[in-house]
Amino acid sequence: MTSSARSLAVGVLLFAAVGAVAGVGAGATGAQVADEPTDNGSLWARTYFTSARDEWDQRIYGVTRTDDGLLLVGTGRNDLFGDEVVAYAAETTRDGRGTWGRPYMHAATHTRALHDGLKLDDGRYVFAGTTNAPSMTGVGQYLLFDNTGDIHTWRYARGHGAFYDVLLLNATRVVAVGSERIWAVETARGDGGRTWTHTPLSEVTLRAGTRAEDSILVAGTQERNDGRTTGYVAELGPDGDRRWRRTVGGQSVRLQAITTVGDDIVVGGTDGQGGWLARLAADGDTLWTRRPFPDGGRVDAVASGPDGTVLAAGETGNGTGVVAQFGAGGRTVWRGRHGAEINGLLPVRNGTTVAVGARSDGGHLDAYATRIDFRPPAAAITVGTDRAEVGNTTVRLRANGSTDNFGVARYHWDTDGDGRTDHTTEEPILRYVPAETGTIRPRVTVGDASGRTDTATATTAIDVTDTTPPTAVFPRPSSGVVAAGEPTILSATGSRDNGVIRAYRWDFDGDGKPETTTDNAAVVHTFDGRNRTYEVGLTVVDGAGQRDTTSRLIETRRNDPPELALSVDHVASELYDDGYEARLVADVTNTVGNATVRWRLPNGTILTGRAISFEFQELGSTVEASLTDECGGSDYEVMELTRAAEGKTVNRNAGDLPTTEREETGASIESERTATAGPGLGAVAGALALLLVALLLARD
C-alpha cells in the first residue's frame, strides 16, 4: 500500500472509530456539544466531545471565524493507537453549536495537536499543529483539508518545531508561524509548496503571530548570553523581509501571544513571577507593562477589546481560567473566571469575544468555548412627576432609554434611593405608589444577558408628602381580662395609614404620657395591681409626623392556677369484636385568660378540646389530660376507662397525680408540673412566645 493510500485509510478509520467515540464526523450534524451553565459575563458556554471517556483530557487551542460561524482546533485522546493524543477540529454555528467535527492523527507523523486553523474562500481548511512521530519528536506540521474536512494533502518538516499560527495573506497564500521558521504557502497549488521562508535568530523561539495592516507580527522568546530570557517581537513584510525586531520586558520574560489594538501592538506571556502583559507602539517601543492577574498564572492569549481596550486570557496561579479587560495605561476594567484554562481569544461582533480552552469536569478536562460580552449596558431613568402624595399618587418611572448591545434583560428599581432594590421587572416602565415621605431620587440598575450591569439615578427629585393622618386601633385582649403580675401582650395591629406607621406610643397608666415607644405593633407589659381597671392609651405616628390616639380600659384579675377535673360522659357498648367507644369531658376552672386541654389517648393519638369522643381496644386503658393557660399555669390528670356492665355508664376519676415533678417520655404528652400548678417560668416563656408570634404578624 502506498503512503498516500495508507494515510487515507488511517484517516477514514479514525474518522469512523474515533469520531464515533468522540461523537463527531465530517459532514455530520451536531458535534456532541453539551450545554453548560454560563460563566461570568458569558452569553453562552459549551463543552465539546463530552461523550469521550471520562479520563480523557481535551483542549481547544485556537478559534477563527468562518462565514457561518467558528472553526475550533485542539487536542484529545484516541484509544485506537494505544490511547494516544490526537488532534481534532470542529466547525460550529455562531452560537457554538457543532455542525461537524473530527479527530485526526496521521499514521506516519502522529499528529498530536492543532494550534490554529482557517477556512479558505473555496471551502478548504488550513491547519497548523505539532506531530510526535518516534523519529521526529516535536516536529511542526501544516495541513490542507478539502471542504468536507478530509485530508487533501499535508507537509511536515524535521527539526522545525511546532507551528502555532496560520495567517491569511491573500486568497491564495497563507503564512504558517513556527517556533523555528515562518513559511509562506501557496494554497492554490494544492501541494503546500513554500514561496518564501523566514528564519529568526538562532537564539529566538517564536510562539505566536498575527496580521497587521500590511505586515506580519511575530512574538516569542530570546535566550540571553547569561542563560536568562527576554521577550522578542518582530515585524515582517508580506514578502518575509524583516522590518524591525525588539526585545521587550526584563529578565525571564517569555512571550506566547500577540495581537494589534488600533495602531498598537499587545503581547502577553510570563515573566518568571506570573502572567505578563505589555502594550507597544507601532514601532515596538513599550507604552506600558503590567501583571494582569493578581494571583500569578500566565497569559496565553491576547485580543483587541471594544472601545480600544485590551483583552488578556490564560490561567491563574490557582488553576482556573481567566479573561480580563484593560483600559488606558493597563487599568483593569473587568475580570472573569472561565473554565480551567483559556488558550485562545477571538473578537466577534457587538463587543463580544469567543474564548476557548478547557473546563474541569470530575478530574479531567473537557474542550470548552464561551462567548463573553465585554460591553455593559447603559442605564437611563426618567420620572413622570416631581410631586407625590403618600398612598394616593401613582408614580411612573421610565428606563426605556437604557441600552445594551443584546438588549436589557432585567430592570432593578430602587424607588426610594436607599440603595436597595424594591422591584424587579422585565419591562422598562414601573408604576408604584410611594409609602414614605421625603425628597427622593429613584434609581434603576439594568442587567444584560451576561450579567453585566449599570446604574442610573433620576435627575429629577420627587417631593413625597403626606396629608392623611393614621388611624390608631387598639383591640380588646382576647381573654377579656388580663392576669395581674404576668406579662401581657398588647397589640395595635389593626392600626393603619396610607403610608407607613413609624412609631407606636403606649401610655399604660392613663396619665397622658407614654411610657414605651416601639416601631412595631405589639408590646409586652405587666400590670401589677390586682382587680383593677387601667386606661391604656395608644398613639400612632406616621412618616410625616401625623398622629392619632385611642385608649381602652384593661381589667386585671389575680391569676390563680387553673384546675382540671375529668368525667366520663359514657362508655358505649361493644361496637365490634373487641372495640369500645368513650366520650370524656374536662371541667376547667381558670381565673384569667384562655386555657387549652390536651388529651393523649391509649393508642398515642393527641386531641385538644373540652370534650372528646374516641374508640379504644381494651377496658382498663388510660387517658392522660393536661391543662395549660396562656400564662403558663398547668394541671394534669389521668383516667382509667372501665365498664361495670354492658350498656351502663361508669364514671371514674383517678384524681391528681402525686405532688412530684413528672418527667414524661417522648411518647407522653409533655413534661408537666403538678406540684404547684402555678405559672412560674412557664408564664414568661409563654408570654415571650406569644410576643414573637405577634411581632411576626405585625411585620406581615
Residue pairs with C-beta under 8 A, 6 or more apart in sequence:
1 9
3 108
6 107
6 108
7 106
7 107
7 108
7 151
7 154
8 151
10 105
10 106
10 107
11 104
11 106
11 150
11 151
13 80
14 78
14 80
14 86
14 102
14 103
14 104
14 105
15 25
15 26
15 102
15 103
15 150
16 25
17 80
18 78
18 80
18 86
18 103
19 25
19 26
19 28
19 101
19 102
19 103
21 51
21 52
21 53
21 78
21 79
22 32
22 49
22 51
22 52
22 76
22 88
22 101
22 103
23 30
23 31
23 32
23 49
23 50
23 51
23 52
24 31
24 32
24 49
24 88
24 90
24 98
24 100
24 101
24 102
24 103
25 100
25 101
25 102
26 100
26 102
26 148
26 149
26 150
27 100
27 148
27 149
28 100
29 98
29 99
29 100
30 97
30 98
30 99
31 48
31 49
31 90
31 91
31 92
31 98
31 99
31 100
31 101
32 48
32 49
32 50
32 51
32 98
32 101
33 46
33 47
33 48
33 92
33 96
33 97
33 98
34 46
34 47
34 48
34 50
34 366
35 44
35 46
36 45
36 46
36 47
36 359
36 368
37 45
38 44
38 45
38 370
38 450
39 45
39 336
39 337
39 338
39 339
39 370
39 372
40 336
40 337
40 338
40 451
41 323
41 334
41 336
41 372
41 373
41 374
41 450
41 451
41 452
42 336
42 338
42 370
42 371
42 372
42 373
42 450
43 352
43 371
43 372
43 373
43 406
43 449
43 450
44 95
44 96
44 370
44 371
45 338
45 368
45 369
45 370
45 371
46 96
46 97
46 368
46 369
46 370
47 359
47 361
47 366
47 367
47 368
48 58
48 60
48 72
48 90
48 98
48 101
48 366
48 367
48 368
48 369
49 58
49 76
49 88
49 101
49 366
49 367
50 361
50 366
52 58
52 76
52 77
53 77
53 79
54 361
54 362
54 363
54 364
55 363
55 364
56 76
56 77
56 364
57 76
57 77
57 358
57 364
57 365
58 74
58 75
58 76
58 77
58 88
58 358
58 365
58 366
58 367
59 74
59 75
59 76
59 341
59 343
59 357
59 358
59 365
59 367
60 72
60 73
60 74
60 343
60 344
60 356
60 357
60 358
60 367
60 368
60 369
61 73
61 74
61 75
61 113
61 114
61 115
61 116
61 343
61 344
61 356
62 72
62 73
62 74
62 114
62 115
62 116
62 117
62 165
62 343
62 344
62 356
63 70
63 71
63 72
63 73
63 344
63 345
63 346
63 354
63 356
63 369
64 70
64 71
64 116
64 117
64 118
64 119
64 346
65 71
65 346
65 348
66 91
66 119
67 119
68 93
68 94
68 99
69 91
69 92
69 93
69 94
69 99
70 91
70 92
70 93
70 94
70 96
70 346
70 354
70 369
71 89
71 90
71 91
71 117
71 118
71 119
71 125
72 89
72 90
72 91
72 92
72 101
72 356
72 367
72 369
73 87
73 88
73 89
73 90
73 114
73 115
73 116
73 117
73 127
73 129
74 87
74 88
74 89
74 113
74 114
74 343
74 356
74 367
75 85
75 86
75 87
75 88
75 112
75 113
75 114
76 85
76 86
76 87
76 88
76 103
76 367
77 83
77 84
77 85
77 86
78 84
78 85
78 86
78 103
78 105
81 105
84 105
84 110
84 112
85 112
85 113
85 132
86 103
86 104
86 105
86 111
86 112
87 103
87 104
87 105
87 111
87 112
87 113
87 114
87 127
87 129
88 101
88 102
88 103
88 104
88 114
89 101
89 102
89 104
89 114
89 117
89 125
89 127
89 145
89 149
90 98
90 100
90 101
90 102
91 98
91 99
91 100
91 101
91 119
91 149
92 98
92 99
92 369
93 99
94 348
95 371
96 354
96 369
96 370
96 371
100 149
102 149
104 111
104 114
104 143
104 151
105 111
105 112
106 131
106 141
106 151
106 154
108 133
109 131
109 133
109 136
109 139
109 141
109 154
109 156
110 131
110 132
110 133
110 134
111 129
111 130
111 131
111 132
111 141
111 143
112 129
112 130
112 131
112 132
113 129
113 130
113 162
114 127
114 128
114 129
114 143
115 128
115 129
115 130
115 162
115 163
115 164
115 165
116 127
116 128
116 163
116 164
116 165
116 166
117 125
117 126
117 127
117 128
117 166
118 125
118 126
118 166
118 168
118 174
119 125
120 126
120 168
120 171
120 187
121 171
122 147
123 146
123 147
124 144
124 145
124 146
124 147
124 152
124 187
125 144
125 145
125 146
125 147
125 149
126 142
126 143
126 144
126 145
126 166
126 174
126 185
126 187
127 142
127 143
127 145
127 166
128 140
128 141
128 142
128 143
128 163
128 164
128 165
128 166
128 176
128 177
128 178
129 140
129 141
129 142
129 143
129 162
129 163
130 138
130 139
130 140
130 141
130 162
130 163
131 139
131 140
131 141
131 156
132 138
132 139
133 139
136 156
136 158
136 159
138 161
138 162
139 156
139 157
139 158
139 159
139 160
139 161
139 162
140 156
140 157
140 160
140 161
140 162
140 163
140 176
140 178
140 179
140 180
140 181
141 154
141 155
141 156
141 163
142 154
142 155
142 156
142 163
142 166
142 176
142 183
142 185
142 192
143 151
143 153
143 154
143 155
144 151
144 152
144 153
144 154
144 187
144 190
144 192
145 151
145 152
146 152
152 190
153 190
153 191
153 192
154 192
155 185
155 191
155 192
157 181
159 180
160 178
160 179
160 180
160 181
161 178
161 179
161 180
161 181
161 205
162 178
162 179
163 176
163 177
163 178
163 179
164 177
164 178
164 179
164 206
164 207
164 208
164 209
165 176
165 177
165 208
165 209
165 210
166 174
166 175
166 176
166 177
167 174
167 175
167 177
167 209
167 210
167 211
167 216
168 174
168 211
169 175
169 184
169 211
169 238
172 186
172 187
172 188
173 184
173 185
173 186
173 187
173 195
174 184
174 185
174 187
175 182
175 183
175 184
175 185
175 209
175 216
176 182
176 183
176 185
177 206
177 208
177 209
177 216
177 218
178 206
179 205
179 206
179 207
179 220
180 199
180 200
180 205
180 206
181 197
181 198
181 199
182 197
182 198
182 199
182 200
182 206
182 209
182 216
182 218
182 236
182 240
183 194
183 196
183 197
184 194
184 195
184 196
184 197
184 240
185 192
185 193
185 194
185 195
186 193
186 195
196 239
196 240
197 240
198 236
198 240
198 242
200 206
200 218
200 220
200 232
200 234
201 222
203 222
203 223
203 224
204 220
204 221
204 222
204 223
204 232
205 220
205 221
205 223
206 218
206 219
206 220
206 232
207 219
207 220
207 221
207 254
207 255
207 256
207 257
207 269
208 218
208 219
208 220
208 255
208 256
208 257
208 258
209 216
209 217
209 218
209 219
209 258
210 216
210 217
210 258
210 259
210 260
211 217
212 235
212 260
214 237
214 238
215 235
215 236
215 237
215 238
215 243
216 235
216 236
216 237
216 238
217 233
217 234
217 235
217 236
217 258
217 260
217 265
218 233
218 234
218 236
218 258
219 231
219 232
219 233
219 255
219 256
219 257
219 258
219 267
219 269
220 231
220 232
220 255
221 229
221 230
221 231
221 232
221 253
221 254
221 255
221 269
222 229
222 230
222 231
222 232
222 247
223 229
224 230
224 251
228 251
228 252
229 251
229 252
229 253
229 254
230 247
230 248
230 249
230 250
230 251
230 253
231 247
231 248
231 249
231 253
231 254
231 255
231 267
231 269
231 276
231 278
232 245
232 246
232 247
232 248
232 255
233 245
233 246
233 247
233 248
233 255
233 258
233 265
233 267
233 280
233 284
234 242
234 243
234 244
234 245
234 246
235 242
235 243
235 244
235 245
235 284
236 242
236 243
237 243
244 283
244 284
245 284
246 280
246 284
246 285
248 255
248 267
248 278
248 280
248 284
248 286
249 255
249 271
249 276
249 278
249 289
250 271
251 272
252 270
252 271
252 272
252 273
253 269
253 270
253 271
253 272
253 276
254 269
254 270
254 271
255 267
255 268
255 269
256 268
256 269
256 270
256 298
256 299
256 300
257 267
257 268
257 269
257 299
257 300
257 301
257 302
257 312
258 265
258 266
258 267
258 268
258 302
259 265
259 266
259 302
259 303
259 304
260 266
260 304
261 279
261 304
261 305
261 308
261 309
261 310
262 304
262 308
263 281
263 282
264 279
264 280
264 281
264 282
264 287
265 279
265 280
265 281
265 282
265 284
266 277
266 278
266 279
266 280
266 302
266 304
266 310
266 312
267 277
267 278
267 280
267 302
268 275
268 276
268 277
268 278
268 292
268 299
268 300
268 301
268 302
268 312
268 314
269 275
269 276
269 298
269 299
270 276
270 298
270 299
271 291
273 291
273 296
274 291
274 293
274 295
274 296
274 297
274 298
274 317
275 291
275 292
275 293
275 296
275 297
275 298
275 299
275 312
275 314
276 289
276 290
276 291
276 292
276 299
277 289
277 290
277 291
277 292
277 299
277 302
277 310
277 312
277 326
277 330
278 286
278 287
278 288
278 289
278 290
279 286
279 287
279 288
279 289
279 310
279 330
280 286
280 287
281 287
288 329
288 330
289 330
290 326
290 330
292 299
292 312
292 324
292 326
292 332
293 299
293 314
293 316
293 317
293 322
293 324
293 335
295 316
295 317
295 318
296 316
296 317
297 314
297 315
297 316
297 317
297 322
298 314
298 315
299 312
299 313
299 314
300 313
300 314
300 315
300 341
300 342
300 343
300 344
300 357
301 312
301 313
301 314
301 342
301 343
301 344
301 345
301 355
302 310
302 311
302 312
302 313
302 345
303 311
303 313
303 345
303 346
303 347
303 353
304 310
304 311
304 347
305 311
305 325
305 326
305 347
305 351
305 353
305 374
306 351
306 374
306 375
307 351
307 375
308 327
309 325
309 326
309 327
309 333
309 374
310 325
310 326
310 327
310 330
311 323
311 324
311 325
311 326
311 345
311 347
311 353
311 374
312 323
312 324
312 326
313 321
313 322
313 323
313 324
313 338
313 342
313 343
313 344
313 345
313 355
313 357
314 321
314 322
314 341
314 342
314 343
315 321
315 322
315 340
315 341
315 342
316 322
316 337
319 340
320 337
320 339
320 340
321 337
321 338
321 339
321 340
321 341
321 342
321 355
321 357
321 358
321 359
322 335
322 336
322 337
322 338
322 342
323 335
323 336
323 338
323 342
323 345
323 353
323 355
323 372
324 332
324 334
324 335
324 336
325 332
325 333
325 334
325 335
325 374
326 332
326 333
327 333
334 374
336 372
338 355
338 357
338 370
338 372
339 357
339 358
339 359
339 360
339 368
339 370
340 357
340 358
340 359
340 360
340 365
340 368
341 357
341 358
341 365
342 355
342 356
342 357
343 356
343 357
343 358
344 355
344 356
344 357
345 353
345 354
345 355
345 356
346 353
346 354
346 355
346 356
347 353
348 354
348 371
350 373
350 375
350 405
350 406
351 373
351 374
351 375
351 405
352 371
352 372
352 373
352 374
352 375
352 405
353 371
353 372
353 374
354 369
354 370
354 371
354 372
355 369
355 370
355 371
355 372
356 367
356 368
356 369
357 368
357 369
358 365
358 366
358 367
358 368
359 365
359 366
359 368
360 366
372 450
373 405
373 406
373 448
373 449
373 450
373 452
375 404
375 405
375 452
376 404
376 448
376 452
376 453
376 454
377 402
377 403
377 404
377 408
377 446
377 447
377 448
377 452
377 453
377 454
378 402
378 403
378 404
378 446
378 454
379 399
379 402
379 444
379 445
379 446
379 454
379 455
379 456
380 399
380 401
380 402
380 403
380 456
381 397
381 398
381 399
381 401
381 402
381 442
381 443
381 444
381 456
381 457
381 458
382 397
382 398
382 399
382 401
382 458
382 460
383 395
383 396
383 397
383 398
383 442
383 458
383 460
383 462
384 395
384 396
384 397
384 398
385 393
385 395
385 396
385 462
386 460
386 461
386 462
386 463
387 393
387 462
387 463
387 464
387 465
388 395
388 434
388 462
388 463
388 464
388 465
389 434
389 464
389 465
389 466
389 467
389 468
390 434
390 435
390 436
390 437
390 464
390 465
390 466
390 468
390 498
390 499
390 542
390 543
390 544
391 433
391 434
391 435
391 466
391 468
391 497
391 498
391 499
392 433
392 468
392 498
393 433
393 434
394 431
394 432
394 433
395 415
395 431
395 432
395 433
395 434
395 442
395 462
396 429
396 430
396 431
397 413
397 415
397 429
397 430
397 431
397 432
397 442
397 444
397 458
398 428
398 429
399 408
399 411
399 428
399 429
399 430
399 444
399 446
399 456
400 428
400 429
402 408
402 411
402 428
402 444
402 446
402 454
402 456
404 446
404 448
405 448
406 448
406 449
406 450
407 448
407 449
408 428
408 446
408 447
408 448
409 426
409 447
409 448
409 449
410 424
410 425
410 426
410 446
410 447
411 424
411 425
411 426
411 427
411 428
411 430
411 444
411 445
411 446
412 421
412 423
412 424
412 444
412 445
412 446
412 447
413 421
413 422
413 423
413 424
413 425
413 430
413 432
413 442
413 443
413 444
414 420
414 421
414 422
414 442
414 443
414 444
414 445
415 422
415 423
415 430
415 432
415 434
415 440
415 442
416 422
416 434
416 436
416 438
416 440
416 442
417 440
417 441
417 442
417 443
417 457
419 443
421 445
422 432
423 430
423 432
434 440
434 462
434 464
434 499
435 499
435 500
436 464
436 499
436 500
436 543
437 464
437 465
437 466
437 499
437 543
437 544
438 464
438 543
439 461
439 462
439 463
439 464
440 461
440 462
440 464
441 457
441 458
441 459
441 460
441 461
441 462
442 457
442 458
442 462
443 455
443 456
443 457
443 458
444 455
444 456
445 453
445 454
445 455
446 453
446 454
446 455
446 456
447 453
465 544
466 498
466 499
466 542
466 543
466 544
466 546
467 544
468 497
468 498
468 546
469 497
469 542
469 546
469 547
469 548
470 495
470 496
470 497
470 501
470 540
470 541
470 542
470 546
470 547
470 548
471 495
471 496
471 497
471 540
471 548
472 492
472 495
472 538
472 539
472 540
472 548
472 549
472 550
473 492
473 493
473 494
473 495
473 496
473 550
474 490
474 492
474 494
474 495
474 536
474 538
474 550
474 551
474 552
475 491
475 494
475 552
476 552
477 488
477 490
477 554
478 594
479 592
479 593
479 594
479 630
480 555
481 554
481 555
481 556
481 557
481 592
481 593
482 488
482 527
482 554
482 555
482 556
482 557
482 592
482 593
483 556
483 557
483 558
483 559
483 591
483 592
483 593
483 631
483 679
484 527
484 528
484 529
484 530
484 531
484 532
484 556
484 557
484 558
484 559
485 526
485 527
485 528
485 530
485 559
486 526
486 559
486 592
486 631
486 679
486 683
486 687
487 524
487 525
487 526
487 683
487 684
487 687
487 688
487 691
488 524
488 525
488 526
488 527
488 687
489 522
489 523
489 524
489 687
489 690
489 691
489 694
490 506
490 522
490 523
490 524
490 525
490 536
491 521
491 522
491 694
491 698
492 504
492 521
492 522
492 538
492 540
493 521
493 522
493 694
493 697
493 698
495 501
495 504
495 521
495 538
495 540
495 548
497 540
497 542
498 542
499 542
499 543
499 544
500 542
500 543
501 521
501 540
501 541
501 542
502 519
502 541
502 542
502 543
503 517
503 518
503 519
503 540
503 541
504 517
504 518
504 519
504 520
504 521
504 523
504 538
504 539
504 540
505 514
505 516
505 517
505 538
505 539
505 540
505 541
506 514
506 515
506 516
506 517
506 518
506 523
506 525
506 536
506 537
506 538
507 513
507 514
507 515
507 536
507 537
507 538
507 539
507 551
508 515
508 516
508 525
508 527
508 534
508 536
509 515
509 534
510 534
510 535
510 536
510 537
510 551
512 537
514 537
514 539
516 523
516 525
520 695
520 698
520 699
521 694
521 698
522 691
522 694
522 695
522 697
522 698
524 687
524 688
524 691
527 534
527 554
527 556
529 556
530 556
530 557
530 558
531 556
531 557
531 558
532 555
532 556
533 553
533 554
533 555
533 556
534 553
534 554
534 555
534 556
535 551
535 552
535 553
535 554
536 551
536 552
536 553
536 554
537 549
537 550
537 551
538 549
538 550
538 551
538 552
539 547
539 548
539 549
540 547
540 548
540 549
541 547
557 591
557 592
558 591
558 592
559 591
559 592
559 593
559 629
559 631
559 633
559 679
560 591
560 592
561 633
561 634
561 635
561 676
561 677
561 678
561 679
562 588
562 589
562 590
562 591
562 595
562 627
562 628
562 629
562 633
562 634
562 635
562 677
563 588
563 589
563 590
563 627
563 635
563 677
564 586
564 587
564 588
564 589
564 597
564 625
564 626
564 627
564 635
564 636
564 637
565 586
565 587
565 589
565 637
565 653
566 584
566 585
566 586
566 587
566 623
566 625
566 637
566 639
566 653
566 654
567 584
567 585
567 587
567 651
567 653
568 582
568 583
568 584
568 585
568 639
568 641
568 649
568 650
568 651
568 652
569 583
569 584
569 585
569 611
569 649
570 582
570 583
570 649
571 580
571 581
571 582
571 641
571 642
571 643
571 649
571 650
572 580
572 581
572 582
573 580
573 646
573 647
574 580
574 646
575 581
575 615
578 617
578 618
579 615
579 616
579 617
580 615
580 616
580 617
580 619
580 641
580 643
581 613
581 614
581 615
581 616
582 613
582 614
582 615
582 616
582 623
582 641
583 611
583 612
583 613
584 599
584 611
584 612
584 623
584 625
584 639
585 610
585 611
586 597
586 610
586 611
586 625
586 627
588 595
588 597
588 610
588 627
590 627
590 629
592 629
592 631
593 629
593 630
593 631
594 629
594 630
595 627
595 628
595 629
595 630
596 608
596 627
596 628
596 629
597 608
597 609
597 610
597 625
597 626
597 627
598 606
598 607
598 608
598 625
598 626
598 627
598 628
598 669
598 670
599 606
599 607
599 608
599 609
599 612
599 623
599 624
599 625
600 606
600 623
600 624
600 625
600 668
600 669
601 607
601 614
601 616
601 623
602 616
602 617
602 618
602 621
602 622
602 623
602 641
603 616
603 617
604 667
605 614
606 669
607 614
616 641
619 641
619 642
619 643
620 640
620 641
620 642
621 640
621 641
622 638
622 639
622 640
622 641
622 654
623 638
623 639
623 641
624 636
624 637
624 638
624 668
624 669
625 636
625 637
625 638
625 639
626 634
626 635
626 636
626 669
626 670
626 672
627 634
627 635
627 636
628 634
628 682
629 679
630 686
630 690
631 679
631 682
631 683
631 686
631 687
632 679
632 680
632 681
632 682
632 683
632 684
632 685
632 686
632 687
633 677
633 678
633 679
633 682
633 683
634 672
634 673
634 674
634 677
634 682
635 656
635 674
635 677
636 656
636 657
636 662
636 672
636 674
637 653
637 654
637 655
637 656
637 657
638 654
638 657
639 652
639 653
639 654
640 652
640 654
642 650
642 652
643 650
644 650
656 674
657 674
658 674
659 674
659 675
660 674
660 675
661 671
661 673
661 674
661 675
662 671
662 672
662 674
663 671
664 670
664 671
664 672
673 680
673 682
